[in-house]
């Protein structure tokens, strides 16, 4: 060092521009070296100087990174990696107060005592170092720099209430991760900065914070070492830390070093604690704000004059005491521990018989324990490295390749990738050591590439776990004055500022289900604010949409395409339902009113179209007296009334009144009074909805599938469900109202007292098997008696064409064959079954029309082969197989139906097409005359003889109405 070289200690609190001042001074010299406490800070300073002078003249040297251009003028290093004996013009050491650090202090003290520039030397740090520097560096000048902004204590505050641009400091990895997770849920995310991160990962995280992608930073105390970040507030999550040996409280000057990161340049900053830490003592808080701390009295020191004759001599020199009262011997560092451990090995001792071997051993022991597994594991690794270097001079390429290959994996979680990064730092350090590997350039590049891949993977994992970009972006934009932009695609998916936030269904926004509870509020607020213009545009389009785009559901919902836009609610009149719209409040009253008007128009027109006969009857002024009252009941029943509930009213109607009502489409059936047009699927579907609203049901019954004659009995729903559905429950099945009336017409001609069997037409129109039909008849009040008999077999002989057919030769279909014929139509509508709306006018109940019922014939009559009676004495056809003949007669099942009175039910029907009652003419009932065989009805070859014709039963329900009509006449 020349005689005019000056040594200056630039001291002061944080945010005084000390590092910037040092860079400016260094660049004023031809050459210079700057030592920094962290490789992260070294990288930051290196980038700043490269931006000013270019990469060709700037070197970066850390334990794991070495960038040294051929024409290097300026060296940026970690303090441990500062080159010695270079003779540079300028030299600076930052954060010189770390001379008092228990772990690394001896390295900083060594630079304070021995590192000098040829023309200028700067020591940058805290005012607390003024005393030790004065005592140890004679002739040192002191420069005081004042903080450029104010630092204010703001007390205790929960993390959830932290304002943006805050840094929360933790003192363990687990604590940092827990805080970052909490901030992600509540604030959208945070960047994570720790000393253990690689520079690449750290820079990526810091850039994310600096660029505003996240507004919060979670870090260890590493940010206190000169990292220049845009931080407004620093909050301590704890006031204690583990220093490698024990848990201890942070000193006020340590707290100040970290808190001083708040407020950069001329911008003031604040500091405080989170809800998990106790408030700072008033004296400590004031000391931090005034930058007044207890001066440092002692510095950590270790002898630099090492003896390499033997291992023991080296250890003794490292443990030598200082000869100055300010300097205290440093505690045993990791490298000294490793040296003592390896010295226990006989093989290592045998190898270290000369100074070069001992020096090599010491260099190996100085490899940092990046992995942090255990002291023993670290010593074992150093032992292997030392043996390779001592035996071969370099580490074998294949062994080096295997170590790196095991680490070169980017899969796994944050902890797994972080461990691999720590492992690769060991091999990066080894590759940086001159002469330790054969091809230094190759291995430096190889380890650098692996570290970069792992760093990128770690950054991605950290971002994925601790950053919700969507919430972060939305929170930031909500705090700005500009309106946010929302986009809605054809599927209704909504994106705000490029972030997917949910779907717009009609006029209601449903946010993304993947959002957590804490971030859901932010997403909804931002989305609804940005969607405001879309609601108005969509309302205009909806108002002008045709009715074909709208529909109602069986549960009373109102749909616009596939979107639910409202629901029906009961009105004062069952045929005048009201509308409740589904519109978010943020859309505004104008949008809600427009949607409500459009939906009300739609449902009003729908009711008017589907219930046109009822509406016309309601407006008919020609209806008077009893007819008008009955019409009112039909309107209340929405076109369907069980006859039993209005029997007296029907009886009271005269022929003129009935005629007027028939003109409106009312049919007076024996079981139901109904309007056939309103039994169509569309009116039925709407009738069930309107009826359910009037009944105040919470769950509406659904209409049966269209086209089915019978369906399972509707017993689960409220009373009247079958009627409103256009059916009548009968046993286990429910039969369509119009088809039941056709069946009733057929049953009039049967002997309900003597018993009768089901005809093919009966099975055909109901689409049932014989067993199902029996259940239906029992549900209608009949008794079904099951029997078995010998089945009549078909004749295979060819019938002579010239034979004159006799009445007895006509083919007859018995009940068993009818069952077989109808089995295929169990759940489908027969081809001959007309739609209720297509029932021809005039097919009224005989009691109402005064005429014989008109029974529609089936469109197709099943072919029936002629059958001949057989018995056990019948001669066996020679062509019959012996086994078949021996099997005996085939048995068939049949049912005989008779009327059975039910409590409060209908009276039993009787034989004949005309009922008998009070005032009825005496004599035989009208009907077909006797057949040529003398029987009173067609011969069906049953085992029992034909029954004698019986007198008409005056209790016949099918004749009751007609009897009353006859009496009226």
Secondary structure, 3 states (H helix, E strand, C coil): CCCCCEEEEEECCCCCCHHHHHHHHHHCCCCEEEEECCHHHHHHHHHHHHHHHCHHHEEEECCCCEECCCCCCEEEEEHHHCCCCCCCCEEEECCHHHHHCCCCHHHHHHHHHHCCCCCEEEEEECHHHHHHHHHHCCCCEEEECCCCCCEEEEEECCHHHCCCCEEEECCCHHHHHHHHHHHHHHHCECEEECCCCCHHHHHHHHHHHHCCCCCEEEECHHHHCCCCCCECEEEECCCEEECCCCEEECCHHHHHHHHCCECCCCCCEEEEECCCCCCCCHHHHHHHHHCCCCCCCCEEECCCCCCCCCHHHHHHHHCCCCCCCCEEECCCCHHHHHHHHHCCCHHHHHHCCCHHHHHHHHHHHCCCCCCCCCHHHHHHHHHHHHHHHHHHCCCCHHHHHHHHHHHCCCCCCHHHHHHHHHHHHHHHHHHHCCCCCCCHHHHHHHHHHHHHHHHHHHHHHHHHHHECHHHHHHHHHHCCCCCCCEEECCCCEEEECCEEEEEEECEEEEECCCCCHHHHHHHHHHHHHHHHHHHHHHHHHHHCCCHHHEEECCCCEEEECCEEEEEEECCCCCCCCEEEECECHHHCHHHHHHHHHHHHHHHHHHHHHHCHHHHHHHHCCCCCHHHHHHHHHHHHCCCEEEHHHHHHHHHHCCHHHHHHHHHCCEEECCCEEEEHHHHCHHHHHHHHHHHHHHCCCCCCCCCCCCCCCEEECCCCCCCCHHHHCCEEEECCEEEEHHHHHHHHHHHCCCCCCCCECCCHHHHHHHCCCHHHHHHHHHHCCEEEEEEEEECCCECCCCCCCCCCCCHHHCCCCCHHHHHHHHHHHCCCCCCCCCCHHHCCCCCCCHHHHCCCCCCCCCCCCCCCCCECCCCCCCCCCCCCCHHHHHCCCCEEEEEEEEECCCCCCCCCCCCCCCCCCCCCCCCCCCCCCCCCCCCCCCCCCCCCCCCCCCCCCCCCHHHHHHHHHHHHC
